[in-house]
Amino acid sequence: QVQLVESGGGWVQPGGSLRLSCAASGFTLDHYDIGWFRQAPGKEREGLSCISRINGSTIYADPVKGRFTISRDIAKNSAYLQMNNLKPEDTAVYYCATLSRTQGCLTPPWLLAAWGQGTLVTVSS
């Protein structure tokens, strides 16, 4: 059974950091482009970052560029999103996803193929 499970969310004060994890089971994560997305209440889902299966290239959306870092650990079949200097506007449910083979990391707009249940990140003082 193909499954993605996110973890690592929680409450953090502005300026703080969190590291989100995405554990894959039922398939090999490294065979896919991986993306991180978020959705805040009342807003559309937003693509944040992706990492290419081909060469490990990474792409970041402007709101998180310089603050977030995407990575993957092949041995652990997992992906991560390191989030630094968090802001209140980063409050959202965060999802990891595998991306479509035809609209993947290097060929936006990113199209999700499979995704997890999400993990809530709350940034407030």
C-alpha positions as CSV (number, residue, x, y, z in Angstrom):
1,Q,0.0,0.0,0.0
2,V,1.4,3.4,-1.1
3,Q,1.5,5.7,1.9
4,L,3.1,9.0,2.8
5,V,3.1,10.1,6.5
6,E,4.1,13.6,7.6
7,S,5.2,14.5,11.0
8,G,7.1,17.2,12.9
9,G,4.4,19.9,12.9
10,G,3.5,21.9,16.0
11,W,3.4,25.3,17.5
12,V,6.4,27.6,17.2
13,Q,7.0,31.3,17.9
14,P,7.9,33.6,15.1
15,G,11.5,33.3,14.1
16,G,11.6,29.7,15.3
17,S,12.3,26.5,13.3
18,L,10.7,23.2,12.6
19,R,11.7,20.2,10.7
20,L,9.0,18.2,8.9
21,S,9.4,14.6,7.9
22,C,7.7,12.6,5.3
23,A,8.0,8.8,5.6
24,A,7.1,6.7,2.5
25,S,6.0,3.1,2.5
26,G,4.9,0.8,-0.2
27,F,7.2,2.4,-2.8
28,T,10.6,3.8,-3.2
29,L,10.6,7.6,-2.6
30,D,13.7,8.2,-4.6
31,H,11.9,7.1,-7.8
32,Y,9.7,10.1,-7.7
33,D,9.9,13.9,-7.7
34,I,8.9,15.0,-4.2
35,G,7.1,18.2,-3.3
36,W,6.0,20.0,-0.1
37,F,2.8,21.9,-0.2
38,R,0.7,23.8,2.4
39,Q,-2.9,24.9,2.8
40,A,-3.9,27.6,5.2
41,P,-7.6,28.0,6.3
42,G,-9.6,29.7,3.6
43,K,-6.7,29.6,1.1
44,E,-5.8,27.4,-1.8
45,R,-3.1,24.8,-1.6
46,E,0.3,26.3,-2.3
47,G,3.4,24.6,-3.7
48,L,6.5,25.4,-1.6
49,S,9.4,23.3,-2.8
50,C,10.3,20.2,-4.8
51,I,13.3,18.0,-5.3
52,S,13.9,16.2,-8.6
53,R,14.4,12.4,-8.8
54,I,16.7,12.9,-11.8
55,N,19.5,15.0,-10.4
56,G,18.4,16.2,-7.0
57,S,17.7,19.7,-8.2
58,T,15.6,21.7,-5.8
59,I,13.1,24.5,-6.5
60,Y,11.6,26.9,-3.9
61,A,8.6,29.2,-4.1
62,D,9.3,32.8,-3.4
63,P,7.6,33.0,0.0
64,V,9.9,30.3,1.4
65,K,13.1,30.9,-0.6
66,G,16.1,31.3,1.7
67,R,14.1,30.0,4.8
68,F,13.1,26.5,3.9
69,T,15.2,23.6,2.7
70,I,14.0,20.4,1.1
71,S,16.0,17.2,1.4
72,R,15.6,13.4,1.1
73,D,17.3,10.4,2.8
74,I,17.3,7.5,0.4
75,A,18.3,5.0,3.1
76,K,15.3,6.1,5.3
77,N,13.0,6.4,2.3
78,S,12.0,9.8,3.7
79,A,11.9,13.4,2.7
80,Y,12.3,16.5,4.9
81,L,11.5,20.2,5.0
82,Q,13.6,22.3,7.3
83,M,11.8,25.5,8.1
84,N,13.7,28.4,9.6
85,N,12.7,31.9,10.5
86,L,9.1,31.0,10.6
87,K,6.4,33.7,10.3
88,P,2.8,33.8,11.3
89,E,1.8,33.6,7.6
90,D,3.5,30.2,7.5
91,T,0.7,28.8,9.6
92,A,-1.0,26.0,7.6
93,V,-1.3,22.2,7.2
94,Y,1.8,21.0,5.4
95,Y,1.7,18.0,3.0
96,C,4.4,16.0,1.2
97,A,3.6,14.5,-2.1
98,T,4.9,12.6,-5.0
99,L,4.7,14.5,-8.2
100,S,3.4,13.5,-11.6
101,R,5.9,12.1,-14.1
102,T,4.7,14.6,-16.7
103,Q,4.3,17.6,-14.5
104,G,7.1,17.1,-12.0
105,C,9.6,19.2,-10.2
106,L,11.3,20.6,-13.3
107,T,8.1,21.0,-15.4
108,P,5.7,23.2,-13.4
109,P,3.0,23.6,-12.5
110,W,3.5,20.7,-10.2
111,L,0.9,18.0,-10.3
112,L,0.4,15.9,-7.2
113,A,0.2,12.1,-7.7
114,A,0.0,10.9,-4.0
115,W,0.0,12.8,-0.7
116,G,-0.2,12.3,3.0
117,Q,-2.6,13.4,5.6
118,G,-0.7,16.5,6.5
119,T,0.8,18.0,9.6
120,L,-0.3,21.3,11.2
121,V,2.2,24.1,11.7
122,T,1.2,27.0,13.8
123,V,3.4,30.1,14.1
124,S,2.3,32.6,16.7
125,S,3.4,34.4,19.8
